């Protein structure tokens, strides 16, 4: 599969979460997303300066579902449930909720005129643990994405490419 084929396939299968995607499908699309983010960042910088990322946000919205779907299918190709690709994002959301609750607590104390410690030790430890979990989960997902396809049919469908017998 070529770079152009992978990008085309990624967009054509943007809503397909069933089946399997081989390594080249995922990694070529990953390169497209990475390069697209870099280029749109440069465009934003040239057009709007450092404060706005309008073109980048539009690009992120456009590629969100295709990239999620190809990652989902890639995990299924290795025999893992596709929804596991959501675990790092779930940790980010949980971290944001925890950080947001800390922020609300601080704002409430400020409104009451109280002296505000930034975070308690337990809150800091929780955010640190979530940060480490995020890093570990991300590395595990990347590791799984680099694994070879599971040979033959698996619970998610037939192997995307038939191996030649030598």
DOLUMRO-949963 format. One line per 2 residues: number of its first residue (from 1); for each residue x, y, z of N, C-alpha, C. Coordinates in nm, 3 decimals. Layout:
// DOLUMRO-949963
NUM) X/Y/Z/X/Y/Z/X/Y/Z  ...;
This chain:
// DOLUMRO-949963
1) 0.084/-0.118/0.000/0.000/0.000/0.000/0.088/0.123/0.000  0.055/0.218/-0.086/0.131/0.343/-0.094/0.073/0.445/0.003;
3) 0.145/0.555/0.019/0.099/0.666/0.103/-0.038/0.715/0.056  -0.051/0.741/-0.073/-0.178/0.793/-0.128/-0.290/0.692/-0.109;
5) -0.262/0.565/-0.129/-0.364/0.461/-0.110/-0.411/0.457/0.036  -0.318/0.470/0.128/-0.353/0.465/0.269/-0.440/0.584/0.308;
7) -0.406/0.703/0.259/-0.485/0.822/0.291/-0.625/0.809/0.231  -0.631/0.766/0.105/-0.760/0.747/0.040/-0.845/0.643/0.115;
9) -0.784/0.531/0.150/-0.853/0.426/0.223/-0.899/0.475/0.360  -0.815/0.553/0.426/-0.851/0.607/0.558/-0.977/0.690/0.553;
11) -0.989/0.775/0.451/-1.108/0.859/0.440/-1.228/0.780/0.388  -1.206/0.685/0.299/-1.316/0.604/0.248/-1.376/0.516/0.357;
13) -1.293/0.474/0.452/-1.338/0.386/0.560/-1.350/0.459/0.693  -1.376/0.589/0.687/-1.379/0.672/0.808/-1.482/0.628/0.910;
15) -1.587/0.563/0.867/-1.692/0.520/0.959/-1.696/0.369/0.975  -1.591/0.302/0.931/-1.585/0.156/0.938/-1.496/0.115/1.056;
17) -1.562/0.060/1.157/-1.490/0.016/1.276/-1.482/-0.136/1.283  -1.539/-0.202/1.186/-1.531/-0.348/1.182/-1.419/-0.386/1.085;
19) -1.371/-0.507/1.101/-1.265/-0.554/1.012/-1.127/-0.523/1.065  -1.030/-0.528/0.975/-0.891/-0.516/1.014/-0.816/-0.424/0.918;
21) -0.711/-0.359/0.969/-0.622/-0.276/0.887/-0.478/-0.320/0.914  -0.403/-0.335/0.807/-0.263/-0.376/0.820/-0.177/-0.260/0.868;
23) -0.054/-0.293/0.904/0.040/-0.191/0.951/0.060/-0.077/0.853  0.082/-0.105/0.723/0.103/0.008/0.631/-0.018/0.102/0.625;
25) -0.139/0.044/0.632/-0.259/0.129/0.631/-0.253/0.229/0.745  -0.222/0.182/0.864/-0.220/0.268/0.981/-0.103/0.367/0.978;
27) 0.017/0.318/0.954/0.135/0.404/0.967/0.145/0.507/0.855  0.101/0.473/0.734/0.098/0.575/0.630/-0.005/0.683/0.665;
29) -0.120/0.642/0.719/-0.221/0.741/0.759/-0.170/0.823/0.877  -0.098/0.758/0.969/-0.037/0.829/1.081/0.059/0.937/1.029;
31) 0.140/0.902/0.930/0.233/1.000/0.871/0.156/1.117/0.811  0.045/1.088/0.743/-0.039/1.193/0.686/-0.091/1.285/0.797;
33) -0.139/1.228/0.906/-0.192/1.308/1.017/-0.080/1.393/1.080  0.036/1.332/1.101/0.149/1.404/1.160/0.193/1.519/1.069;
35) 0.212/1.489/0.940/0.256/1.592/0.845/0.148/1.699/0.830  0.022/1.657/0.826/-0.087/1.754/0.814/-0.094/1.847/0.933;
37) -0.073/1.794/1.053/-0.069/1.878/1.172/0.046/1.978/1.168  0.161/1.933/1.120/0.277/2.020/1.109/0.251/2.133/1.009;
39) 0.200/2.096/0.892/0.175/2.195/0.786/0.066/2.293/0.828  -0.044/2.241/0.886/-0.150/2.333/0.929/-0.102/2.424/1.042;
41) -0.014/2.373/1.126/0.045/2.458/1.230/0.126/2.572/1.171  0.202/2.542/1.067/0.279/2.648/0.999/0.185/2.749/0.932;
43) 0.078/2.699/0.872/-0.019/2.790/0.808/-0.083/2.881/0.913  -0.124/2.822/1.026/-0.181/2.903/1.135/-0.083/3.008/1.183;
45) 0.042/2.970/1.199/0.144/3.063/1.246/0.161/3.178/1.147  0.164/3.145/1.018/0.181/3.249/0.916/0.059/3.341/0.907;
47) -0.060/3.284/0.919/-0.182/3.364/0.902/-0.227/3.437/1.028  -0.214/3.370/1.144/-0.274/3.423/1.265/-0.177/3.451/1.379;
49) -0.051/3.420/1.362/0.045/3.436/1.470/0.035/3.319/1.568  0.090/3.337/1.686/0.100/3.228/1.783/-0.029/3.202/1.860;
51) -0.126/3.291/1.852/-0.242/3.281/1.939/-0.358/3.197/1.886  -0.363/3.171/1.757/-0.477/3.100/1.700/-0.433/2.979/1.620;
53) -0.514/2.875/1.628/-0.486/2.753/1.554/-0.611/2.709/1.478  -0.666/2.798/1.400/-0.792/2.774/1.331/-0.780/2.664/1.227;
55) -0.681/2.672/1.139/-0.664/2.573/1.033/-0.632/2.436/1.094  -0.552/2.435/1.197/-0.517/2.310/1.265/-0.640/2.245/1.327;
57) -0.725/2.325/1.391/-0.848/2.270/1.451/-0.939/2.210/1.344  -0.953/2.278/1.232/-1.035/2.226/1.123/-0.978/2.093/1.074;
59) -0.846/2.087/1.056/-0.780/1.963/1.014/-0.806/1.852/1.116  -0.794/1.884/1.245/-0.815/1.784/1.349/-0.957/1.730/1.347;
61) -1.053/1.816/1.323/-1.193/1.772/1.316/-1.214/1.681/1.195  -1.153/1.717/1.082/-1.169/1.638/0.959/-1.107/1.500/0.973;
63) -0.992/1.489/1.036/-0.923/1.359/1.042/-0.956/1.278/1.166  -1.035/1.333/1.259/-1.062/1.263/1.385/-1.120/1.124/1.363;
65) -1.234/1.114/1.296/-1.298/0.983/1.277/-1.217/0.890/1.188  -1.162/0.938/1.074/-1.080/0.845/0.995/-0.961/0.789/1.073;
67) -0.894/0.872/1.151/-0.778/0.825/1.226/-0.819/0.730/1.338  -0.930/0.761/1.405/-0.982/0.673/1.508/-1.018/0.537/1.448;
69) -1.086/0.539/1.333/-1.130/0.415/1.270/-1.013/0.329/1.225  -0.912/0.389/1.163/-0.798/0.309/1.116/-0.719/0.254/1.235;
71) -0.709/0.329/1.343/-0.644/0.279/1.464/-0.723/0.166/1.528  -0.855/0.181/1.528/-0.945/0.079/1.582/-0.926/-0.052/1.505;
73) -0.930/-0.042/1.371/-0.914/-0.161/1.287/-0.774/-0.220/1.300  -0.673/-0.134/1.318/-0.535/-0.182/1.334/-0.522/-0.268/1.459;
75) -0.580/-0.222/1.570/-0.576/-0.303/1.692/-0.647/-0.435/1.670  -0.759/-0.434/1.601/-0.832/-0.557/1.574/-0.750/-0.652/1.486;
77) -0.666/-0.596/1.400/-0.580/-0.678/1.316/-0.480/-0.756/1.399  -0.443/-0.700/1.514/-0.349/-0.769/1.602/-0.421/-0.862/1.701;
79) -0.555/-0.867/1.692/-0.633/-0.952/1.780/-0.682/-0.884/1.906  -0.659/-0.755/1.921/-0.703/-0.680/2.039/-0.833/-0.607/2.007;
81) -0.917/-0.583/2.107/-1.039/-0.505/2.083/-1.004/-0.362/2.041  -1.072/-0.313/1.939/-1.043/-0.180/1.888/-1.068/-0.069/1.987;
83) -1.166/-0.087/2.075/-1.199/0.020/2.169/-1.084/0.051/2.264  -0.985/-0.039/2.274/-0.871/-0.012/2.360/-0.793/0.112/2.315;
85) -0.810/0.152/2.189/-0.743/0.272/2.140/-0.796/0.397/2.215  -0.911/0.384/2.278/-0.971/0.497/2.351/-0.915/0.515/2.492;
87) -0.844/0.417/2.542/-0.796/0.423/2.681/-0.708/0.545/2.707  -0.608/0.576/2.624/-0.530/0.697/2.652/-0.615/0.824/2.653;
89) -0.712/0.832/2.563/-0.801/0.949/2.560/-0.886/0.955/2.686  -0.930/0.839/2.733/-1.008/0.836/2.856/-0.928/0.887/2.975;
91) -0.801/0.854/2.978/-0.716/0.902/3.086/-0.700/1.053/3.078  -0.687/1.107/2.956/-0.677/1.252/2.939/-0.804/1.320/2.991;
93) -0.919/1.264/2.957/-1.047/1.321/3.001/-1.057/1.316/3.153  -1.020/1.203/3.211/-1.022/1.190/3.357/-0.928/1.292/3.421;
95) -0.811/1.312/3.364/-0.717/1.412/3.415/-0.777/1.552/3.409  -0.845/1.581/3.299/-0.907/1.713/3.284/-1.018/1.733/3.388;
97) -1.094/1.627/3.416/-1.198/1.637/3.518/-1.137/1.662/3.655  -1.031/1.588/3.686/-0.964/1.606/3.815/-0.904/1.747/3.824;
99) -0.835/1.788/3.720/-0.775/1.923/3.720/-0.884/2.030/3.726  -0.995/2.006/3.657/-1.107/2.102/3.660/-1.169/2.112/3.797;
101) -1.181/2.000/3.868/-1.239/2.004/4.002/-1.145/2.077/4.097  -1.015/2.060/4.077/-0.918/2.134/4.157/-0.933/2.284/4.129;
103) -0.950/2.318/4.000/-0.967/2.458/3.963/-1.092/2.519/4.023  -1.204/2.446/4.022/-1.328/2.496/4.082/-1.311/2.517/4.232;
105) -1.240/2.425/4.295/-1.216/2.437/4.438/-1.135/2.564/4.468  -1.032/2.588/4.389/-0.947/2.705/4.408/-1.028/2.832/4.384;
107) -1.109/2.835/4.277/-1.190/2.953/4.248/-1.290/2.980/4.360  -1.349/2.874/4.416/-1.442/2.890/4.528/-1.374/2.950/4.650;
109) -1.254/2.903/4.677/-1.181/2.957/4.791/-1.141/3.102/4.766  -1.104/3.136/4.644/-1.070/3.275/4.612/-1.191/3.366/4.628;
111) -1.308/3.318/4.584/-1.430/3.398/4.594/-1.466/3.425/4.739  -1.432/3.332/4.827/-1.461/3.350/4.969/-1.351/3.427/5.041;
113) -1.248/3.467/4.968/-1.139/3.545/5.027/-1.041/3.463/5.109  -1.039/3.332/5.087/-0.950/3.246/5.163/-0.813/3.238/5.095;
115) -0.712/3.204/5.173/-0.581/3.175/5.118/-0.590/3.041/5.048  -0.532/3.033/4.930/-0.552/2.914/4.848/-0.421/2.840/4.826;
117) -0.409/2.716/4.880/-0.298/2.633/4.837/-0.330/2.583/4.696  -0.233/2.575/4.611/-0.259/2.536/4.473/-0.320/2.397/4.463;
119) -0.259/2.298/4.523/-0.313/2.163/4.523/-0.268/2.093/4.649  -0.351/2.002/4.694/-0.310/1.921/4.808/-0.213/1.814/4.757;
121) -0.149/1.749/4.849/-0.057/1.641/4.811/-0.129/1.528/4.740  -0.252/1.497/4.786/-0.329/1.389/4.724/-0.369/1.426/4.581;
123) -0.408/1.550/4.560/-0.446/1.594/4.425/-0.325/1.590/4.332  -0.212/1.636/4.382/-0.090/1.632/4.301/-0.051/1.488/4.268;
125) -0.061/1.401/4.366/-0.026/1.260/4.344/-0.120/1.196/4.243  -0.250/1.229/4.251/-0.346/1.174/4.156/-0.316/1.222/4.014;
127) -0.289/1.350/3.998/-0.257/1.401/3.865/-0.126/1.342/3.812  -0.029/1.322/3.900/0.096/1.258/3.859/0.071/1.113/3.817;
129) -0.009/1.041/3.894/-0.042/0.902/3.859/-0.115/0.896/3.726  -0.209/0.986/3.704/-0.281/0.989/3.577/-0.187/1.023/3.461;
131) -0.093/1.111/3.485/0.005/1.146/3.380/0.091/1.025/3.344  0.137/0.954/3.445/0.216/0.833/3.419/0.132/0.726/3.349;
133) 0.007/0.711/3.389/-0.082/0.615/3.324/-0.103/0.652/3.178  -0.114/0.780/3.152/-0.130/0.828/3.014/-0.008/0.791/2.930;
135) 0.109/0.813/2.982/0.232/0.781/2.910/0.242/0.630/2.885  0.217/0.553/2.989/0.226/0.407/2.976/0.122/0.354/2.877;
137) -0.003/0.401/2.889/-0.109/0.356/2.798/-0.075/0.394/2.654  -0.024/0.514/2.634/0.015/0.556/2.499/0.125/0.469/2.442;
139) 0.225/0.437/2.523/0.334/0.351/2.476/0.285/0.210/2.445  0.195/0.159/2.525/0.140/0.025/2.500/0.063/0.024/2.368;
141) -0.019/0.126/2.346/-0.095/0.135/2.220/0.001/0.142/2.101  0.104/0.224/2.111/0.202/0.233/2.001/0.267/0.097/1.980;
143) 0.302/0.027/2.087/0.363/-0.105/2.077/0.269/-0.199/2.001  0.142/-0.200/2.040/0.046/-0.288/1.972/0.031/-0.252/1.825;
145) 0.037/-0.124/1.793/0.022/-0.080/1.654/0.140/-0.128/1.568  0.254/-0.153/1.632/0.371/-0.198/1.556/0.377/-0.350/1.539;
147) 0.290/-0.422/1.607/0.292/-0.568/1.602/0.242/-0.618/1.467  0.293/-0.734/1.424/0.245/-0.792/1.298/0.097/-0.829/1.306;
149) 0.037/-0.842/1.189/-0.102/-0.887/1.182/-0.113/-1.026/1.241  -0.227/-1.052/1.303/-0.253/-1.188/1.351/-0.280/-1.274/1.228;
151) -0.208/-1.383/1.215/-0.220/-1.467/1.096/-0.356/-1.535/1.091  -0.411/-1.541/0.970/-0.540/-1.606/0.950/-0.654/-1.520/1.002;
153) -0.771/-1.575/0.996/-0.889/-1.504/1.044/-0.884/-1.494/1.197  -0.936/-1.387/1.250/-0.952/-1.374/1.394/-1.096/-1.329/1.422;
155) -1.127/-1.293/1.542/-1.263/-1.256/1.580/-1.315/-1.134/1.505  -1.225/-1.059/1.441/-1.263/-0.935/1.375/-1.269/-0.947/1.223;
157) -1.240/-1.064/1.172/-1.252/-1.085/1.029/-1.132/-1.157/0.971  -1.136/-1.176/0.839/-1.024/-1.244/0.772/-0.902/-1.154/0.768;
159) -0.789/-1.217/0.752/-0.664/-1.142/0.738/-0.675/-1.051/0.615  -0.637/-0.923/0.627/-0.653/-0.830/0.516/-0.573/-0.869/0.390;
161) -0.468/-0.940/0.409/-0.383/-0.978/0.295/-0.353/-1.126/0.310  -0.367/-1.197/0.202/-0.337/-1.339/0.203/-0.186/-1.355/0.182;
163) -0.125/-1.431/0.269/0.019/-1.451/0.259/0.050/-1.551/0.147  0.154/-1.522/0.075/0.196/-1.614/-0.032/0.274/-1.729/0.028;
165) 0.247/-1.848/-0.022/0.322/-1.964/0.024/0.452/-1.973/-0.057  0.561/-1.992/0.014/0.689/-2.000/-0.057/0.746/-2.139/-0.050;
